[in-house]
């Protein structure tokens, strides 16, 4: 039976994790593309060996795991290097995501990914929810969370799909510029809608 899948995306610092935590509390399985991307580059996996051979040992932490921050700084500063990394990892990540979606037993499934719309991941979902936020809030939230610099956050925002483009591709948008309670209210309303859509899908099958 084909699962009903809602893709959740948004720029860095938009509140995707807070949003998907709420869906999870409502009993919905959340498949996280970021976590899938960590699985495929775990120590001992072929992808990690290829990354070390290409970028050098500076991107490997003392414990043998990938130093994600060091790698991120390289690939966000050089589009060619980012494309190389994407060619290596994206097919592996897609396989891991599909496996997790097929294992889901909730009425519908959430796939959360910062790159949902940039690559082919949107083809795995039936509906797209964008968590949207003004850029100044993005920057402030990310600086507080990651203890990074304003320039560093701006470089990541510049490398991601632009806010207007992202919203144009959305079926649903939550503007997450208020408090957590407001975000939860918006998600609770959409949860009811998604349950109805998932039930309609199952009746058709």
C-alpha positions as CSV (number, residue, x, y, z in Angstrom):
1,X,0.0,0.0,0.0
2,X,1.4,3.4,-1.0
3,X,2.0,5.6,2.0
4,X,0.6,9.2,2.2
5,X,3.7,11.3,2.8
6,X,3.9,15.0,3.7
7,X,7.2,16.7,3.0
8,X,8.3,19.3,5.5
9,X,11.0,21.8,4.6
10,X,12.2,25.3,5.3
11,X,15.4,27.3,5.5
12,X,17.9,27.0,8.3
13,X,16.6,28.3,11.6
14,X,12.9,28.2,10.4
15,X,11.8,25.8,13.1
16,X,11.5,22.5,11.2
17,X,12.5,20.5,14.2
18,X,10.0,22.2,16.5
19,X,7.3,21.5,13.8
20,X,8.2,17.8,13.3
21,X,8.4,17.3,17.1
22,X,4.8,18.3,17.3
23,X,3.8,16.0,14.5
24,X,5.6,13.2,16.3
25,X,3.8,14.0,19.6
26,X,0.5,13.5,17.6
27,X,1.6,9.9,16.8
28,X,3.0,10.6,13.3
29,X,6.2,8.9,12.1
30,X,8.9,11.5,11.2
31,X,11.6,10.4,8.7
32,X,14.4,12.9,8.9
33,X,16.6,13.3,5.8
34,X,19.4,14.8,7.9
35,X,19.5,11.7,10.1
36,X,19.4,9.5,7.0
37,X,22.4,11.5,5.7
38,X,24.3,10.8,8.9
39,X,23.6,7.1,8.6
40,X,25.1,6.8,5.1
41,X,28.4,8.4,6.2
42,X,28.8,6.5,9.5
43,X,32.3,5.1,10.3
44,X,32.9,2.0,8.2
45,X,30.6,3.0,5.4
46,X,32.0,3.3,1.9
47,X,30.8,6.9,1.5
48,X,32.9,8.1,4.5
49,X,36.0,6.5,2.9
50,X,35.3,8.3,-0.4
51,X,34.8,11.6,1.4
52,X,38.1,11.2,3.3
53,X,39.9,10.4,0.0
54,X,38.4,13.4,-1.7
55,X,38.6,16.1,1.0
56,X,41.4,14.8,3.2
57,X,41.7,13.8,6.8
58,X,40.7,17.3,8.1
59,X,37.1,16.3,7.7
60,X,37.5,13.3,9.9
61,X,37.1,13.8,13.6
62,X,39.5,12.1,16.1
63,X,36.9,9.4,16.9
64,X,36.8,8.4,13.2
65,X,33.4,9.9,12.5
66,X,32.7,12.6,9.9
67,X,33.4,16.2,11.1
68,X,30.2,17.6,9.7
69,X,31.0,21.2,10.6
70,X,34.4,21.1,8.8
71,X,32.9,19.5,5.7
72,X,30.0,22.0,5.7
73,X,32.4,24.9,5.7
74,X,34.1,23.5,2.7
75,X,31.1,22.7,0.6
76,X,29.1,25.8,1.3
77,X,32.1,27.9,0.2
78,X,32.6,26.0,-3.0
79,X,29.6,25.0,-5.2
80,X,31.7,22.4,-7.2
81,X,32.7,20.6,-4.0
82,X,29.0,20.7,-2.8
83,X,27.9,19.1,-6.1
84,X,30.6,16.4,-5.8
85,X,29.3,15.5,-2.3
86,X,25.7,15.5,-3.5
87,X,26.5,13.1,-6.3
88,X,28.0,10.7,-3.9
89,X,25.5,10.9,-1.0
90,X,22.1,11.8,-2.5
91,X,21.3,8.3,-4.0
92,X,22.4,6.6,-0.8
93,X,20.2,9.0,1.3
94,X,17.2,8.4,-0.9
95,X,17.5,4.6,-0.4
96,X,17.7,5.1,3.4
97,X,14.7,7.5,3.4
98,X,12.5,5.2,1.3
99,X,13.3,2.3,3.6
100,X,12.2,4.3,6.6
101,X,9.0,5.5,4.9
102,X,8.1,1.9,4.0
103,X,8.6,0.9,7.7
104,X,6.2,3.6,8.9
105,X,2.9,2.5,10.5
106,X,1.3,5.8,11.3
107,X,-1.8,7.1,9.3
108,X,0.5,9.3,7.3
109,X,4.3,10.0,7.4
110,X,6.3,13.1,7.6
111,X,9.6,13.5,5.6
112,X,11.5,16.5,6.8
113,X,14.4,17.7,4.7
114,X,16.1,21.0,4.2
115,X,16.8,19.9,0.6
116,X,13.3,18.6,-0.2
117,X,12.8,20.9,-3.1
118,X,16.4,21.3,-4.3
119,X,16.9,17.7,-5.5
120,X,14.5,14.8,-6.1
121,X,13.2,14.2,-2.6
122,X,10.0,16.0,-3.3
123,X,9.1,13.2,-5.7
124,X,8.7,10.9,-2.6
125,X,5.9,13.1,-1.1
126,X,2.3,13.7,-1.8
127,X,2.1,17.2,-0.2
128,X,4.6,19.9,0.7
129,X,4.5,21.9,3.9
130,X,7.0,24.9,4.1
131,X,7.9,26.3,7.5
132,X,8.6,29.9,6.6
133,X,10.3,32.6,8.6
134,X,11.7,36.1,7.9
135,X,15.5,36.1,7.3
136,X,16.4,38.1,10.3
137,X,14.7,35.5,12.6
138,X,16.5,32.8,10.7
139,X,19.9,34.4,11.3
140,X,19.2,35.1,15.0
141,X,17.9,31.6,15.8
142,X,20.8,29.9,14.0
143,X,23.4,32.0,15.8
144,X,21.9,31.2,19.1
145,X,21.6,27.5,18.3
146,X,24.9,26.8,16.6
147,X,27.1,29.5,18.1
148,X,28.1,30.4,14.5
149,X,28.7,33.8,12.9
150,X,26.2,35.9,11.0
151,X,28.4,35.6,7.9
152,X,28.3,31.8,8.2
153,X,24.6,31.7,8.5
154,X,24.2,34.1,5.5
155,X,26.4,31.8,3.4
156,X,24.1,28.8,4.2
157,X,21.0,30.8,3.5
158,X,22.5,31.9,0.1
159,X,23.2,28.3,-0.8
160,X,19.7,27.2,0.0
161,X,16.6,27.8,-2.2
162,X,15.4,31.3,-1.8
163,X,12.4,31.9,0.5
164,X,10.0,33.1,-2.3
165,X,10.8,30.1,-4.5
166,X,10.3,27.7,-1.7
167,X,6.9,29.2,-0.8
168,X,5.8,29.1,-4.5
169,X,6.3,25.3,-4.5
170,X,4.4,24.7,-1.2
171,X,0.9,23.2,-0.8
172,X,0.8,24.5,2.8
173,X,2.8,27.3,4.5
174,X,3.2,28.0,8.2
175,X,4.8,31.4,9.0
176,X,6.7,30.5,12.2
177,X,7.4,34.0,13.5
178,X,5.4,33.8,16.7
179,X,5.7,31.6,19.8
180,X,5.7,27.8,20.1
181,X,2.0,27.6,21.0
182,X,1.1,29.4,17.8
183,X,3.2,26.9,15.8
184,X,1.5,24.0,17.6
185,X,-2.0,25.4,16.8
186,X,-1.1,25.6,13.1
187,X,0.2,22.1,13.0
188,X,-2.8,20.7,14.9
189,X,-5.1,22.1,12.2
190,X,-3.0,20.7,9.4
191,X,-2.8,17.3,11.2
192,X,-6.6,17.0,10.9
193,X,-6.4,17.9,7.2
194,X,-3.6,15.3,6.6
195,X,-5.5,12.6,8.4
196,X,-8.5,13.2,6.1
197,X,-6.3,13.2,3.0
198,X,-4.6,9.9,4.1
199,X,-8.0,8.3,4.8
200,X,-9.3,9.4,1.4
201,X,-6.2,7.8,-0.2
202,X,-6.6,4.5,1.6
203,X,-10.3,4.3,0.5
204,X,-9.2,4.7,-3.1
205,X,-6.8,1.8,-2.9
